Amino acid sequence: MRLLAGLLAKLYASIAKHADPGEWHAICVTFDTDAIRISASDTITSDDTRLGLGSGLDRYRTIIETGGGTFQTHTEQAHWQLDVSIPIDGDR
């Protein structure tokens, strides 16, 4: 749960820093017996010249992928999308 809470806090901070405040942004968290899934989307502010992941999200990518999850980002024009799947270990 600390991983999920930390990732969500980082996503909200990234939206505040990089998303266009006049446009839409969304974070969706769903889960089932196998995984927790997080999707985030926003419209990048026109004066944001940053490309790729910042070090904070890159850190979460490493942790999630090392644990068997998936972490994918996609940018097209001014729209940014993140899709994450964190496996649920039923033995914990």
C-alpha positions in Angstrom: 0.0 0.0 0.0 2.9 2.3 0.6 4.0 1.8 -3.0 0.5 2.8 -4.2 0.2 5.8 -2.0 3.7 7.0 -3.0 3.0 6.6 -6.7 -0.3 8.4 -6.4 1.3 11.3 -4.5 4.0 11.5 -7.2 1.4 11.5 -10.0 -0.6 14.3 -8.4 2.7 16.3 -8.0 3.6 15.7 -11.6 0.1 16.8 -12.7 0.5 20.0 -10.7 4.0 20.6 -12.2 3.5 19.6 -15.8 -0.2 19.5 -16.7 -2.1 22.4 -18.3 -4.3 23.7 -15.5 -6.9 24.8 -18.0 -7.3 21.3 -19.5 -8.4 17.9 -18.2 -6.4 15.4 -16.1 -7.5 12.1 -14.5 -6.2 9.3 -12.4 -8.1 6.1 -12.1 -7.3 3.2 -9.7 -8.9 -0.2 -10.1 -8.1 -3.6 -8.7 -9.1 -7.2 -8.8 -7.6 -10.4 -7.3 -4.5 -10.3 -9.5 -3.4 -6.6 -9.7 -3.9 -3.0 -8.8 -4.1 -0.9 -12.0 -3.4 2.8 -12.2 -4.1 4.9 -15.3 -3.3 8.6 -15.5 -3.9 11.1 -18.3 -3.4 14.8 -18.7 -2.7 17.5 -21.2 0.8 18.8 -21.0 1.2 22.6 -20.5 2.4 24.3 -23.6 5.5 25.8 -21.9 6.7 22.4 -20.5 9.7 21.3 -22.5 10.5 18.3 -20.3 10.7 15.0 -22.3 10.4 11.5 -20.9 10.1 10.5 -17.3 11.4 12.5 -14.4 13.6 10.7 -11.8 10.6 10.2 -9.4 8.4 8.3 -11.9 11.5 6.5 -13.2 12.1 5.2 -9.7 8.6 3.9 -9.5 9.0 2.2 -12.9 12.1 0.3 -11.6 10.3 -0.8 -8.4 7.1 -1.9 -10.2 8.9 -3.7 -13.0 11.3 -5.4 -10.6 8.3 -6.7 -8.7 6.7 -8.2 -11.9 4.4 -5.3 -12.8 4.1 -3.2 -15.9 4.7 0.6 -16.2 4.1 2.2 -19.6 3.9 5.8 -20.7 2.8 7.3 -23.9 2.9 10.8 -25.2 1.1 12.0 -28.3 1.1 15.7 -29.2 0.1 17.4 -25.9 -1.5 14.3 -24.3 0.4 12.1 -21.7 -0.8 8.7 -20.6 0.4 6.3 -17.9 -0.7 2.7 -17.4 0.6 0.7 -14.5 -0.2 -2.8 -13.2 1.1 -3.8 -9.8 0.6 -7.6 -9.1 -1.1 -8.5 -5.8 0.8 -11.1 -3.9 -2.0 -13.1 -2.1 0.5 -14.6 0.4 1.3 -11.2 2.0 
